[in-house]
Amino acid sequence: MTGFAALSGEITTEAGLFASQWDLRGVNGRGLDMRFRLPDWLEGLEPALRKILSERLGRGSVTVSLKLSRCDQAEALRINPAALDAAIAMIAEVETRAGAAGLGLAPMTAADLLALRGVVDTGPDATDPAPVVAALLEQAAPLIDAFDRARREEGRALAAVIDAQIDQIDSLATQARAAVEARRGDQIEALKAALSRLTEAAPSVEPARFETELALIAVKTDVTEELDRLDAHVDAARALMRASGPIGRKLDFLMQEFNREANTLCSKAQNAALTRIGLDLKTVIDQMREQIQNLE
């Protein structure tokens, strides 16, 4: 199910004062797919977060983002000697080649050198990232709790919608039984008409054969088993909605069974009212399936 949480704060470690901005969001998925957008130098943060989230989540596509910046920027700015030496060497080579070709180049200033990428290092100094990672993990705990709460609230809202849809299916099944009773007279007349046509078409056929054919016609229009199975599926769906733990996949499978009974009901209806109820069932079942895709 969907969920979102954001958190901003500061952490103080031996490496300095940092401002953090977290973003944790997720949507439902067939499995558990986690993606992380974290600063590269924070070694160990991603595996630790992955472990924590794996213990809390069963399914979903989850993205964790973290922006971390130094609050003491003056201390964070420093020259990268290796990058500076490489830049000076490249500039010298360019000037030498340009001079050999008879080209004059404007002299570079110290500001030009500092503007070159990598010459000024704005990241953390070469200290152990472990204290920063530990502080961030401690800070991430309430973020994950908020994310979990958002998912649970979404789950409760979805459960209310799905419960109402199950009730609607149950009501339509009850209406279908009433429609079956109402069509019984028409069915008897239809069977009599069928018998008359068969007698006129084949007067020499034995009565036993006629009885067999009429029995087959009756079986093809009998929806008792389909309605009984719909009642059983409704009971199973309600039991799943009261169960603990992930239920999304089980409900998704159950929706296939619901849909099968609704299709058979429509094909056997031979009655406008019963056909309408069957189509209403298919509509509710499709809507319910869409909602179930958001459940874990």
C-alpha positions as CSV (number, residue, x, y, z in Angstrom):
1,M,0.0,0.0,0.0
2,T,1.1,3.6,-0.4
3,G,2.9,5.6,2.2
4,F,4.9,8.7,2.6
5,A,7.0,10.4,5.3
6,A,9.5,13.2,5.4
7,L,11.8,14.5,8.1
8,S,14.3,17.3,8.4
9,G,16.8,17.8,11.2
10,E,20.4,18.1,12.3
11,I,23.0,15.8,13.6
12,T,26.2,16.6,15.5
13,T,29.2,14.3,15.3
14,E,33.0,14.5,15.5
15,A,32.9,15.2,11.7
16,G,30.9,18.3,12.3
17,L,27.3,19.6,12.2
18,F,25.1,18.3,9.4
19,A,21.6,19.2,8.2
20,S,19.6,16.3,6.9
21,Q,16.5,16.0,4.8
22,W,14.8,12.6,4.5
23,D,12.1,11.4,2.1
24,L,10.6,7.9,2.3
25,R,7.8,6.9,0.0
26,G,6.3,3.6,-1.3
27,V,3.7,2.1,-3.4
28,N,2.5,-1.4,-3.6
29,G,4.3,-4.0,-5.7
30,R,4.5,-7.8,-6.3
31,G,7.7,-8.1,-4.2
32,L,9.8,-5.8,-2.0
33,D,11.9,-3.5,-4.2
34,M,13.9,-0.9,-2.3
35,R,15.8,2.0,-3.9
36,F,18.2,4.4,-2.1
37,R,19.4,7.8,-3.0
38,L,22.1,8.5,-0.4
39,P,25.4,10.3,-0.3
40,D,28.1,8.0,-1.6
41,W,30.5,8.5,1.3
42,L,28.1,7.2,3.9
43,E,29.4,3.6,3.8
44,G,27.1,1.2,5.6
45,L,24.0,3.3,5.7
46,E,22.2,1.6,2.8
47,P,22.7,-2.0,4.1
48,A,21.5,-1.0,7.5
49,L,18.4,0.8,6.2
50,R,17.7,-2.1,3.9
51,K,17.8,-4.5,6.8
52,I,15.5,-2.4,9.0
53,L,12.9,-1.9,6.2
54,S,13.0,-5.6,5.2
55,E,12.0,-6.4,8.7
56,R,9.1,-3.9,8.6
57,L,7.8,-4.4,5.1
58,G,6.6,-7.4,3.2
59,R,5.9,-6.0,-0.2
60,G,6.1,-2.7,-2.1
61,S,8.3,-0.4,-4.2
62,V,10.1,1.8,-1.7
63,T,12.4,4.8,-2.3
64,V,14.6,6.3,0.4
65,S,16.2,9.7,-0.3
66,L,18.6,11.6,1.9
67,K,20.1,15.0,1.4
68,L,23.0,15.8,3.8
69,S,24.8,19.1,3.9
70,R,27.4,20.6,6.2
71,C,26.1,23.5,8.4
72,D,29.7,24.6,9.1
73,Q,30.5,25.3,5.4
74,A,33.5,27.4,6.1
75,E,35.2,24.5,7.7
76,A,34.1,22.1,5.0
77,L,35.7,24.1,2.1
78,R,39.2,22.9,1.5
79,I,41.5,22.4,-1.4
80,N,42.0,18.9,-2.9
81,P,45.8,18.9,-3.5
82,A,45.7,16.0,-6.0
83,A,42.9,17.7,-8.1
84,L,44.7,21.0,-7.9
85,D,48.0,19.5,-9.1
86,A,46.2,17.7,-12.0
87,A,44.5,20.9,-13.0
88,I,47.7,22.9,-13.0
89,A,49.4,20.2,-15.1
90,M,46.6,20.2,-17.6
91,I,46.6,24.0,-17.9
92,A,50.4,24.0,-18.4
93,E,50.1,21.4,-21.2
94,V,47.3,23.4,-22.8
95,E,49.4,26.6,-22.7
96,T,52.5,24.8,-24.1
97,R,50.5,23.3,-27.0
98,A,48.7,26.6,-27.7
99,G,52.1,28.5,-27.7
100,A,53.5,25.9,-30.1
101,A,50.6,26.6,-32.4
102,G,51.1,30.4,-32.1
103,L,48.0,31.0,-30.0
104,G,48.0,33.3,-27.0
105,L,45.9,32.4,-24.0
106,A,44.7,34.7,-21.3
107,P,46.4,34.0,-18.0
108,M,44.4,32.1,-15.4
109,T,43.7,33.5,-12.0
110,A,43.6,31.7,-8.7
111,A,39.8,32.1,-8.8
112,D,39.7,30.4,-12.1
113,L,41.6,27.4,-10.7
114,L,39.3,27.2,-7.6
115,A,36.3,27.2,-9.9
116,L,37.5,24.0,-11.6
117,R,35.5,20.9,-10.6
118,G,37.2,18.9,-7.8
119,V,39.8,21.5,-6.9
120,V,37.7,22.7,-3.9
121,D,36.3,19.8,-1.9
122,T,33.0,20.6,-0.2
123,G,32.3,17.1,1.2
124,P,33.3,15.8,4.6
125,D,36.9,15.4,5.4
126,A,38.6,12.0,5.4
127,T,37.2,10.8,8.7
128,D,35.4,7.7,9.7
129,P,31.8,7.9,8.5
130,A,30.6,5.4,11.1
131,P,29.5,8.1,13.7
132,V,27.6,10.0,11.0
133,V,25.9,6.8,9.8
134,A,25.0,5.8,13.4
135,A,23.5,9.3,14.0
136,L,21.5,9.1,10.8
137,L,20.2,5.6,11.6
138,E,19.0,6.9,15.0
139,Q,17.4,9.9,13.2
140,A,15.7,7.5,10.6
141,A,13.8,5.5,13.2
142,P,11.0,8.1,13.7
143,L,10.9,8.6,9.9
144,I,10.3,4.8,9.4
145,D,7.7,4.9,12.2
146,A,5.8,7.7,10.4
147,F,6.0,5.9,7.1
148,D,4.6,2.8,8.7
149,R,1.7,4.8,10.3
150,A,0.9,6.4,7.0
151,R,0.7,2.9,5.4
152,R,-1.5,1.6,8.2
153,E,-3.9,4.6,7.9
154,E,-4.0,4.0,4.1
155,G,-4.7,0.3,4.9
156,R,-7.6,1.1,7.2
157,A,-9.2,3.4,4.6
158,L,-8.8,0.7,1.9
159,A,-10.2,-1.9,4.3
160,A,-13.4,0.2,4.8
161,V,-13.8,0.4,1.0
162,I,-13.2,-3.3,0.4
163,D,-15.5,-4.3,3.3
164,A,-18.3,-2.2,1.6
165,Q,-17.6,-3.9,-1.7
166,I,-17.8,-7.3,-0.1
167,D,-21.2,-6.3,1.4
168,Q,-22.3,-5.2,-2.0
169,I,-21.3,-8.5,-3.6
170,D,-23.2,-10.3,-0.8
171,S,-26.3,-8.1,-1.4
172,L,-26.2,-8.8,-5.2
173,A,-25.9,-12.6,-4.6
174,T,-29.1,-12.3,-2.4
175,Q,-30.8,-10.4,-5.2
176,A,-29.7,-13.1,-7.7
177,R,-31.4,-15.8,-5.6
178,A,-34.6,-13.7,-5.6
179,A,-34.3,-13.3,-9.4
180,V,-33.8,-17.0,-9.8
181,E,-37.1,-17.6,-7.9
182,A,-38.9,-14.9,-10.0
183,R,-37.8,-16.5,-13.3
184,R,-38.9,-20.0,-12.3
185,G,-42.3,-19.7,-13.9
186,D,-40.8,-18.4,-17.1
187,Q,-38.3,-21.3,-17.0
188,I,-41.1,-23.8,-16.8
189,E,-42.9,-22.3,-19.7
190,A,-39.6,-22.2,-21.7
191,L,-39.0,-25.9,-20.9
192,K,-42.6,-26.8,-22.0
193,A,-42.0,-24.9,-25.3
194,A,-38.8,-26.7,-25.8
195,L,-40.5,-30.0,-25.2
196,S,-43.2,-29.1,-27.7
197,R,-40.6,-28.2,-30.4
198,L,-38.7,-31.4,-29.8
199,T,-41.9,-33.5,-30.1
200,E,-42.9,-31.8,-33.3
201,A,-39.4,-32.1,-34.8
202,A,-38.9,-35.8,-33.8
203,P,-42.1,-37.5,-33.0
204,S,-40.5,-40.9,-33.2
205,V,-37.9,-40.2,-30.5
206,E,-38.4,-42.1,-27.2
207,P,-39.7,-40.2,-24.2
208,A,-36.6,-41.0,-22.2
209,R,-34.4,-39.1,-24.7
210,F,-36.7,-36.1,-24.4
211,E,-36.3,-36.2,-20.6
212,T,-32.5,-36.4,-21.0
213,E,-32.5,-33.3,-23.3
214,L,-34.7,-31.4,-21.0
215,A,-32.6,-32.3,-18.0
216,L,-29.5,-30.9,-19.8
217,I,-31.4,-27.7,-20.6
218,A,-32.3,-27.4,-16.9
219,V,-28.7,-28.0,-15.8
220,K,-27.4,-25.3,-18.2
221,T,-29.6,-22.7,-16.6
222,D,-29.2,-23.7,-13.0
223,V,-27.1,-21.2,-11.1
224,T,-27.5,-22.7,-7.6
225,E,-23.9,-23.9,-7.4
226,E,-22.6,-20.5,-8.6
227,L,-24.5,-18.6,-6.0
228,D,-23.4,-21.1,-3.3
229,R,-19.8,-20.6,-4.3
230,L,-20.3,-16.8,-4.2
231,D,-21.6,-17.0,-0.6
232,A,-18.5,-19.1,0.3
233,H,-16.2,-16.6,-1.4
234,V,-17.8,-13.8,0.5
235,D,-17.2,-15.6,3.8
236,A,-13.6,-16.3,2.8
237,A,-13.0,-12.6,1.9
238,R,-14.5,-11.4,5.2
239,A,-12.3,-13.9,7.1
240,L,-9.2,-12.6,5.2
241,M,-10.1,-9.0,6.0
242,R,-10.1,-9.9,9.7
243,A,-6.8,-11.8,9.5
244,S,-3.4,-10.4,10.5
245,G,-0.4,-10.3,8.2
246,P,-0.3,-9.7,4.5
247,I,-3.5,-10.6,2.7
248,G,-3.1,-8.9,-0.7
249,R,-2.1,-11.9,-2.8
250,K,-4.7,-14.2,-1.2
251,L,-7.5,-11.7,-1.9
252,D,-6.2,-11.2,-5.4
253,F,-6.5,-15.0,-6.0
254,L,-10.0,-14.9,-4.5
255,M,-11.0,-12.2,-6.9
256,Q,-10.4,-14.6,-9.8
257,E,-12.8,-17.0,-8.2
258,F,-15.4,-14.2,-7.7
259,N,-15.0,-13.3,-11.4
260,R,-15.4,-16.8,-12.5
261,E,-18.8,-17.2,-10.7
262,A,-20.0,-13.9,-12.0
263,N,-19.2,-14.8,-15.6
264,T,-20.9,-18.2,-15.3
265,L,-24.0,-16.5,-13.8
266,C,-24.2,-14.2,-16.8
267,S,-23.9,-17.0,-19.3
268,K,-26.6,-19.0,-17.6
269,A,-29.0,-16.2,-16.8
270,Q,-31.4,-16.3,-19.7
271,N,-33.3,-13.5,-17.8
272,A,-32.9,-9.8,-18.1
273,A,-33.0,-9.2,-14.3
274,L,-30.5,-11.9,-13.5
275,T,-28.2,-10.7,-16.3
276,R,-28.3,-7.2,-14.9
277,I,-27.3,-8.5,-11.5
278,G,-24.5,-10.6,-13.0
279,L,-23.1,-7.5,-14.8
280,D,-23.4,-5.5,-11.6
281,L,-21.4,-8.2,-9.8
282,K,-18.7,-8.1,-12.5
283,T,-18.4,-4.3,-12.0
284,V,-18.1,-4.5,-8.2
285,I,-15.6,-7.3,-8.5
286,D,-13.4,-5.4,-11.0
287,Q,-13.5,-2.3,-8.7
288,M,-12.6,-4.5,-5.7
289,R,-9.7,-6.0,-7.6
290,E,-8.3,-2.6,-8.4
291,Q,-8.3,-1.7,-4.6
292,I,-6.7,-5.0,-3.6
293,Q,-3.7,-4.2,-5.8
294,N,-2.9,-1.6,-3.2
295,L,-2.9,-4.0,-0.3
296,E,0.1,-5.7,1.1
